[in-house]
Structures are given as C-alpha cells and as structure tokens.
Amino acid sequence: MIKSKKIQEAILEYETVMVEAIQQTKTSYSFSQPITLQITNNIRYAGRGITSSSNALRKNIALVSALRDKFIWQNIQLDVLKDVHKASKTLEKILAEYLSEYS
C-alpha cells in the first residue's frame, strides 16, 4: 500500500488523464470516420495521385468544412495527449524524489 499522499494523488491524476485519453480517442475515432470519408469523396484521384486543382479544392465548401472538422478533432486529441504527458512527467518527478529518499 502506498502511504505517500503525494504519490497517491499523482497516480490518481495520471489514471484519470489516461481514462480521459482513452475515451477521447474512441470519440475522436468515431467522429473522424465520416469526416475522413467526406474528405476522400471530395477529392478527385487518378490512381494514387490527386487530380483536383488547388483552386477547385479551395472552393469546395464540403471539403473545407470536413478539413476544419478534422483539424478540430485532432487539436482536441493533441490537448488530451499533452495532459497525459504532463501527468506522466509529474508522476515521474514525484516517484524520483520519493525513491531518492530511500537510496
């Protein structure tokens, strides 16, 4: 059993952020699937190459909207991953301090 309140709080924060990240990933994935389909459907291809002109792509409102939505979901995901990184670094620091006391 962990007796250090500081370590307990850091572990709880890390676990909370990880659960949020997992939930956000599932949500982002489910919302991104139709957005990705919209993007694909609004671009003209010839084999693996894109044949749509830059001007046609810029004027395609459905494509611009889909790309904006994709960008928003990716930014949300990035924010969640930043929180995971921060919680991980905090936990690492607290554990290092705790372990250095017993070395």
C-alpha positions as CSV (number, residue, x, y, z in Angstrom):
1,M,0.0,0.0,0.0
2,I,1.3,3.4,-0.9
3,K,1.4,5.7,2.2
4,S,2.6,8.9,0.5
5,K,-0.3,11.2,-0.2
6,K,1.7,13.0,-2.8
7,I,2.3,9.8,-4.8
8,Q,-1.3,8.7,-4.4
9,E,-2.5,12.0,-5.8
10,A,-0.1,11.8,-8.7
11,I,-1.2,8.2,-9.6
12,L,-4.8,9.2,-9.4
13,E,-4.3,12.2,-11.6
14,Y,-2.3,10.0,-14.1
15,E,-5.0,7.3,-14.1
16,T,-7.8,10.0,-14.6
17,V,-6.0,11.6,-17.5
18,M,-5.3,8.2,-19.1
19,V,-9.0,7.2,-18.9
20,E,-9.9,10.6,-20.4
21,A,-7.4,10.0,-23.2
22,I,-8.9,6.5,-24.0
23,Q,-12.4,7.9,-24.0
24,Q,-11.4,10.9,-26.2
25,T,-9.6,8.6,-28.6
26,K,-12.7,6.4,-29.0
27,T,-14.9,9.5,-29.5
28,S,-12.4,11.2,-31.9
29,Y,-12.2,8.0,-34.0
30,S,-15.9,7.6,-34.3
31,F,-16.5,11.2,-35.3
32,S,-13.5,11.2,-37.6
33,Q,-14.6,8.2,-39.7
34,P,-17.4,10.1,-41.6
35,I,-15.1,13.2,-41.8
36,T,-12.4,11.2,-43.5
37,L,-14.9,9.8,-45.9
38,Q,-16.1,13.3,-46.7
39,I,-12.5,14.4,-47.4
40,T,-11.9,11.3,-49.6
41,N,-15.1,11.8,-51.5
42,N,-14.4,15.5,-52.3
43,I,-11.0,15.0,-53.9
44,R,-10.5,13.6,-57.4
45,Y,-7.9,10.9,-57.8
46,A,-6.2,9.2,-60.7
47,G,-4.6,6.1,-59.3
48,R,-2.6,7.3,-56.2
49,G,-2.3,10.9,-57.5
50,I,-4.7,13.8,-56.8
51,T,-6.1,15.4,-59.9
52,S,-8.1,18.1,-58.3
53,S,-6.6,21.5,-58.8
54,S,-5.7,23.6,-55.8
55,N,-8.3,26.2,-56.8
56,A,-11.0,23.5,-57.0
57,L,-10.0,22.2,-53.6
58,R,-10.1,25.7,-52.0
59,K,-13.6,26.4,-53.5
60,N,-15.0,23.0,-52.4
61,I,-17.0,24.1,-49.3
62,A,-17.8,20.5,-48.2
63,L,-14.1,19.6,-48.3
64,V,-13.0,22.8,-46.5
65,S,-15.7,22.1,-43.8
66,A,-14.5,18.5,-43.4
67,L,-10.9,19.5,-43.1
68,R,-11.8,22.1,-40.5
69,D,-13.7,19.4,-38.5
70,K,-10.8,17.0,-38.8
71,F,-8.4,19.8,-37.6
72,I,-10.7,20.5,-34.5
73,W,-10.8,16.8,-33.5
74,Q,-7.0,16.5,-33.9
75,N,-6.5,19.6,-31.8
76,I,-8.7,18.1,-29.1
77,Q,-6.7,14.9,-29.2
78,L,-3.4,16.8,-29.0
79,D,-4.6,18.7,-25.9
80,V,-5.5,15.4,-24.2
81,L,-2.1,13.9,-25.1
82,K,-0.4,17.0,-23.6
83,D,-2.4,16.4,-20.4
84,V,-1.2,12.7,-20.4
85,H,2.4,13.9,-20.9
86,K,2.2,16.4,-18.1
87,A,0.7,13.9,-15.7
88,S,3.3,11.4,-16.6
89,K,6.1,13.8,-16.0
90,T,4.6,14.9,-12.7
91,L,4.3,11.3,-11.5
92,E,7.9,10.5,-12.7
93,K,9.2,13.5,-10.8
94,I,7.4,12.6,-7.6
95,L,8.5,9.0,-7.8
96,A,12.1,10.0,-8.4
97,E,12.0,12.3,-5.4
98,Y,10.5,9.5,-3.2
99,L,13.0,6.9,-4.4
100,S,15.9,9.2,-3.9
101,E,15.0,9.5,-0.2
102,Y,15.4,5.7,0.2
103,S,18.6,5.3,-1.9
